[in-house]
C-alpha cells in the first residue's frame, strides 16, 4: 500500500506541474491564433481518451486526456496535434473556411502563432521570478571572499579573505552569486581570476573540482567548486521595473546555461547521463511537493520549480526539429527564402524524421532516469 501511495503521489504531482506548464504553452498558441482569426478545433491537456471536456461557443473542444504527457491545440487545416497540414482538407476548403485556417495565414502570422507557445513559457518564468525578486529582493553581496575553505583549489591558488574577485576569464563579477553562476558549466578546467587585493590587482589560475551535495529534494547534485564563501549575505529591495529586468536577465541566463551544457554533451565534453526526461521530471515533481514545513513554503518551492521547468520546456520547443515549434519556424523561414511552399513529400518525411528523433531522445532519457532513480 505504501508503494502504491508513493506512485500515486508522484503521478499526481507530475500531472499537476506539467499540466500548468503545458496549459500556459498551448494557451500562448491559442490566444495569438484567435487574434488572427484562426478557428481552434481542440484545446487538449494530455493525450489519449478524453476524460473530461466541454465545447465553447466558438466550437472549440476543451478537454483533458488520459495521459498528461503534454498537450496540443488543433487548428483548422491541421492533420494532427503537431500542426502538420491536412493537404486534402486544405484543397477542398471554401474561401470562408480558408479565413479560419492556420495554413492560409501569412508567414509572419503563422510564425507569431508558433512562437507564442515558447514565449508564453518564458513569460511564465519571468512572471514567477519577478514575484520572488520583488518580494524578497535581489542578492547584492559583493564578490568579496569572506572565507577560504581549507584543502580546496582556492586555498591552493592563494586566495585570501578580503580578496575581491573582479572577473573570471574576463567576465565581470558584480555580485558574489555571479561566481557560481559563471562556473556552473565548467568541466573542471582552469579559469583565470582577476583578483583585487587591497589596491593590487593580480591574475590567479584556478581549476575547480567536482563537489557533490544533496539539493532540497534529497537528490545528489554535482557542481564545480573552488572553495570560497561570501561575506554576510545582503539583499537589495528593487522596484517592479527592476524586478522584471532582473527576472528577464535570469531567464535568459538559464537558457544560455542550458544551451552551453547541451553543447558540451553534443561534442562529448559532458556525459549524456546528465540529460533528464519524463521519469526524472516526475520524480522531481513528487519530491518538490513534499518540501516545506508549511503549505506556503511548499507552494513557493513548487512555484519556483514550475518557473525553472517552464523555461526549459520553452527552450526545448524552439529546437529546430520537425514537430517542435522550432521546426515549424525553420520551415516558414525556408518558405520565405524560396518564395513558395515546401514540397509535401519534404515536409512529410521531415515530420517522420523529427518524430523518430524525438522518440529516440525520449527513450534514451527514460533509460537515463531509470538508471539514476533505481540503480544509482
Secondary structure, 3 states (H helix, E strand, C coil): CHHHHHHHHHHHHHHHHHHHHHHHHHHHHHHHHHHCCCCEEEEEEEEEEEEEEEECCCCCEEEEEEEEEEEEEEECCECCCCCCECHHHHHCCCHHHHHCCHHHCCHHHHHHHHHHHHHHHHHHHHHHHHHHHHHHCEECCCCEEEEECCCCHHHHHCCCCCCEEEEECCEECCCCHHHHHHHCCCCCCEEEEEEEECCEEEEEEEECEEEEEECCCCCEEEEEECCEEECCCCEECCCHHHHHHHHHHHHHHHHHHHHHHHHHHHCCCCCHHHCCCHHHHHHHHHHHCCCCCCHHHHHHHHHHHHHHHHHHHHHHHCCCCCCCHHHHHHHHHHHHHHCCCCCHHHHHHHHHHHHHHHHHHHHHHHHHHHHHHHHC
